[in-house]
Amino acid sequence: MTRRYCLWIGLSVVVGIGAGLIAGRFGRNEAIPEPVVEPPSTVAAPEIELPPEPPLPAGAVARLGTALFQGSANHLVFASDGKSFFTSSWSGAKEIDLSTGRVVRAYSAPPLLGDSLERWVTPDGKFLIEKETAMAWTEEPVHSKLRIREWPGGKLLQETSVPSGSLKLSPDGTVVAAAGVGGRGYFSDPAVFVCKLPHGRCKTVRLRSENRSLVTAAFRPMTGEVLIVDREYGEDLSYANARLRRWDFGAEPPVEIGAFSFPGNEAGTRLAVSADGRWLAAVADVDASERRPGRLPKLLIVQDTRLQIWDINRGERIAHPELGHERLWHLSFLPDGSILTVGSADGNGIVRVRETPDWRQTIGWLVPNWQAGLSAVSPDGQTLILSTQSGHIRRFDIPSAREYPSRPTHSVPVNEITFADDGTVVTWAKELNWRKDVPVSTESLAWDPATGRPREMPAGMRKPDAGPKYENPPPERAHVVREPAGRYTAAVWGHWDQPQTVAVWDNASGRQLWQAEFPRGVYPMGFSPGARHLFLNNRALVAVETASGREDFRWDLVGRGIVTRNGLSTCSVWTVPGGEQLLVRTYFDGLRLVDARSGTLRHKLDPHAREPLAFSSVGRLVAATLSSESGTIAVWNVATGELRKTFVTDHGRVSALAFDASGRWLVSGGYDGTALVWDATTK
């Protein structure tokens, strides 16, 4: 396979994934029906008292939001007894008590070097499964390592190479299977790997199918079978002839015992098997790409809007009900044989339960402000947990379709912190459109900074992004910078190797203040806190007046010894309140304080410091994070460069910082959707 063909394959997969995320809007000939939400049962969800919050981190005064049921995760798994559940992510894994929301046990993982990582805790709570992959869309080998560790100690028990692709755990957590590729390129060496935990015999079957790629796999309870979906790719990157293959891995050697084909160009990408092993539920991806003779296709992979129910033994599709979701995120069988689906539409989650024999919906409800995330069902089929983007867990009683009570907190990371005149702290959590970097929804909560209790929103508080339509708006691909106080917006656009355009708008009126061309390689750095200057990185520090666009001064930062040549391309600059100093930050050099009049270096603060950062109102203190993932905040005296305070948060990752008007209180916002109040002045 040539490198060029492999590159197009890689592009097709990336485009297909992105297209699948907007599948509910394009590629269909029929309109999506309005979700039918059945009234909830009259049976109330079990009443529970909200447990007390965990202790605050050392030095924190109050917590804004809740630390309970927080677990940033790429997988959710219930424990076998249903009393707790496990969350796992790149940073490690946690066990959380279902009744109290507190972390019972935790494992902090060492850094991993692979391009992707999957991690599970087995339901019996004994083992931690990791799959680390170094992907390559060329003829270079594709590597995946499966590691089995003790939980929660992390001791490595076993490591072996496995196919790069889908990794599944059996329902009881005793068997792990990997289905995918194990050689060079995207189609090469398709194989299935099955291993008994922790030290059982591992078996690998190489399928050796020409131009076929494995899609996913599932375990069939009561039989020992592994179900595998694969499909055929054509020269024009189309796929068709998807089939489900049944393999008996209890036999020696493993043997294929049956197969059936999906209709048309559909391929089941999400599978669930009933507890008795009879029924298969599947949701298919459909190739809706536009193919043009002699040209590369316009690739579009969409998700089917119907649920497929198959009789596995007969290989017969017996039902095809409408899903009613724009996108499906969870599919499973409940212990009573009914099917639970969790999807999203119009910015909300939709939960549906369908029962045999006709697979019609019997329960359904909306989950406000939940578009995509993780989910898991308790072993008894009574409790559903959903994870939001920030890792906050929401709990639902399935029979009554009711949500358990919880304390106020944000469902997405805190992006901005503001203070009202009466001292009320307002936290803003914005969910961004990943294509345009603009907010699609904004949450705001008001808090008493001394107690952490919710308050009424102060009158006159406006969303940070509220404003009129812009005159002569920038193109979609422009790089946009917004002034922290919300008064101005700047944008730069144009090819990096040609002259580029910079423009500034007044947010109150939407009027464009100015537009000008600059030599190639212009990057916006940010506004000064007083918004007098817009700083540009144009192989030097360029300060232009925000109101007029007139260049005020230009400094060679490398020649002055302020930053290294490697750091210049990542340079950002702020004016310290008072106007006497500039704060310069680069990825390679950290924070530097520079005299605003002479351009000479005054202090080097920390090589690992980076945004978010904040100044006290009189410019005496500056706070910043020490590395993006550590959750540690440092506070320096601006005049002397002295390190005054270090705070270790439990956010996991800090997303916003702000001082109050007095400069005493520092508030940190986290990716966990909470905020913490700190005393920044006392020793």
Stockholm file with secondary structure:
# STOCKHOLM 1.0

chainA/1-683         MTRRYCLWIGLSVVVGIGAGLIAGRFGRNEAIPEPVVEPPSTVAAPEIELPPEPPLPAGAVARLGTALFQGSANHLVFASDGKSFFTSSWSGAKEIDLSTGRVVRAYSAPPLLGDSLERWVTPDGKFLIEKETAMAWTEEPVHSKLRIREWPGGKLLQETSVPSGSLKLSPDGTVVAAAGVGGRGYFSDPAVFVCKLPHGRCKTVRLRSENRSLVTAAFRPMTGEVLIVDREYGEDLSYANARLRRWDFGAEPPVEIGAFSFPGNEAGTRLAVSADGRWLAAVADVDASERRPGRLPKLLIVQDTRLQIWDINRGERIAHPELGHERLWHLSFLPDGSILTVGSADGNGIVRVRETPDWRQTIGWLVPNWQAGLSAVSPDGQTLILSTQSGHIRRFDIPSAREYPSRPTHSVPVNEITFADDGTVVTWAKELNWRKDVPVSTESLAWDPATGRPREMPAGMRKPDAGPKYENPPPERAHVVREPAGRYTAAVWGHWDQPQTVAVWDNASGRQLWQAEFPRGVYPMGFSPGARHLFLNNRALVAVETASGREDFRWDLVGRGIVTRNGLSTCSVWTVPGGEQLLVRTYFDGLRLVDARSGTLRHKLDPHAREPLAFSSVGRLVAATLSSESGTIAVWNVATGELRKTFVTDHGRVSALAFDASGRWLVSGGYDGTALVWDATTK
#=GR chainA/1-683 SS CCHHHHHHHHHHHHHHHHHHHTTTTSSCSSCCCCCCCCCCCSSCCCCCCCCCCCCCCTTEEEEESCCTTBCCCSEEEECTTSSEEEEEETTEEEEEETTTCCEEEEEECCCCCSSEEEEEECTTSSEEEEEEEECCSSSSBCEEEEEEEETTTCCEEEEEECCEEEEEECTTSSEEEEEEECSBSSSSSEEEEEEETTTCCEEEEECCCTTEEEEEEEEETTTTEEEEEEEEECTTSCEEEEEEEEEETTSSSCEEEEEEECSTTEEEEEEEECTTSCEEEEEEEEECCBCCTTSCCBCCEEECSBCEEEETTTTEEEECCBCCCSEEEEEEECTTSCEEEEEEETTEEEEEEEETTTTEEEEEEEETTCCSCEEEECTTSCEEEEECTTCBEEEEETTTTEECCCCCCCSSCCCEEEECTTSCEEEEEEEEETTTTEEEEEEEEEECTTTCCEECCCTTCCCTTCCCCCSSCCCTTCEEEECTTSSEEEEEESCTTSCEEEEEEETTTCCEEEEEEECSSCEEEEECTTSSEEEEESSSEEEEETTTCCEEEEECTTTTTSSCTTTGGGCEEEECTTSSEEEEEETTTEEEEEETTTCCEEEECCTTEEEEEEECTTSSEEEEEESSSSCEEEEEETTTCCEEEEEECSSSSEEEEEECTTSCEEEEEETTSCEEEEECSCC
#=GC SS_cons         CCHHHHHHHHHHHHHHHHHHHTTTTSSCSSCCCCCCCCCCCSSCCCCCCCCCCCCCCTTEEEEESCCTTBCCCSEEEECTTSSEEEEEETTEEEEEETTTCCEEEEEECCCCCSSEEEEEECTTSSEEEEEEEECCSSSSBCEEEEEEEETTTCCEEEEEECCEEEEEECTTSSEEEEEEECSBSSSSSEEEEEEETTTCCEEEEECCCTTEEEEEEEEETTTTEEEEEEEEECTTSCEEEEEEEEEETTSSSCEEEEEEECSTTEEEEEEEECTTSCEEEEEEEEECCBCCTTSCCBCCEEECSBCEEEETTTTEEEECCBCCCSEEEEEEECTTSCEEEEEEETTEEEEEEEETTTTEEEEEEEETTCCSCEEEECTTSCEEEEECTTCBEEEEETTTTEECCCCCCCSSCCCEEEECTTSCEEEEEEEEETTTTEEEEEEEEEECTTTCCEECCCTTCCCTTCCCCCSSCCCTTCEEEECTTSSEEEEEESCTTSCEEEEEEETTTCCEEEEEEECSSCEEEEECTTSSEEEEESSSEEEEETTTCCEEEEECTTTTTSSCTTTGGGCEEEECTTSSEEEEEETTTEEEEEETTTCCEEEECCTTEEEEEEECTTSSEEEEEESSSSCEEEEEETTTCCEEEEEECSSSSEEEEEECTTSCEEEEEETTSCEEEEECSCC
//
